[in-house]
Amino acid sequence: MRLAPLDFLTPTDLPVPQDRPFSTAEALDCLHDWRSLGVAVDRGLLAQPLRGCYQVATLGDTLESRVAAVRLVVPADAVVCDRTAGWLHGAPMILAPGDHLITPRVSVFVPERGRRMRNGLMESGSRDLEDRDIVEIDGLRVTSPLRTSCDLGRRLHRAQALAALDSMLRSATVTRDEILDAVERFRGFRGVRRLRELAPLADGRAESPPESALRLTWLDCAELPRPDLQIEIPTPWGTSYRLDLGVPELAYSGEYDGPEWHGEERLAEDRERRSWIEAEAGWCIDAFVAANVYGPTADADARLRTGVRRALAARRSVWYCV
């Protein structure tokens, strides 16, 4: 039944798709005329995320909805790149710091130099891509997992680049050996030295970008023993606890506590877990927060050095007593 414009009271009254963005042509097909479309927009029942597409206001502004909107309007030769491509390949932790709290822009690039798409939803520009660099996901052209990994590993700031590489490995769409083999292809490209340095360090066991950043700080302390990831600590009741980073031979661990990744309940569980591991398994554990790892107050390197010395002293004490 055709509705008159005055019958539009809520978004669900509109005879349009409720679960996805749709084109102007589809909107007119559903609403029959420009007047009805205009009334729906004026009343806030329809949103227009990009010129040429609409969605019901209740759908919200998410990365999924933005990608769906982009799919409707991007030129045929456009390619989704960088963090958005990584997200599409199944690496949810690959988004920029804070982007899990907001809706990030979609990275869409085109092969023609000097050409870009200009709107508030997209981060755009030109990118030199070969046919082997492009795959298709649900009708959208996307850089391959390997090209995405290499681009992020060389274009992002160092800690973010390692976190992106870790996240891509965790998605199981690319392997570290594949990235290592591809490094020399980018000789002379911007940031290839960073990619060459970080690719051997990438590890898919990392569970969050701050954990990757803490690990990079640890690795930069060249005199410290290299940490392992996700260390299992057996318990008497047949289960085990895990530690983010650590050196089992020293029984020392560094862990990242981030409220952006864990709520207060999880943080309380972490404190209880660490107390048991320290008391019963004899480990020394330091917890780090964002201020320790990022920015002008960062002191993770000094705290790691102090922690390792403390663990060494504890080991010597045990050996002496024995």
Secondary structure, DSSP 8 states (H G I E B T S, - for coil): ----GGG--SGGGSSS-SSS-EEHHHHHHHH-SHHHHHHHHHTTSEEEEETTEEEEGGG---HHHHHHHHHHHS-TT-EE-HHHHHHHTT-GGGS-TTTTTS---EEEEESSTT----STTEEEEE----GGGEEEETTEEEE-HHHHHHHHHHHS-HHHHHHHHHHHHHTTSS-HHHHHHHGGGGTTSTTHHHHHHHGGG--TT--SHHHHHHHHHHHHSTTS---EEEEEEE-TTS-EEEEEEEETTTTEEEEE--TTTS-HHHHHHHHHHHHHHHHHH--EEEEE-HHHHSSTT--HHHHHHHHHHHHHHHHHHHHHH-
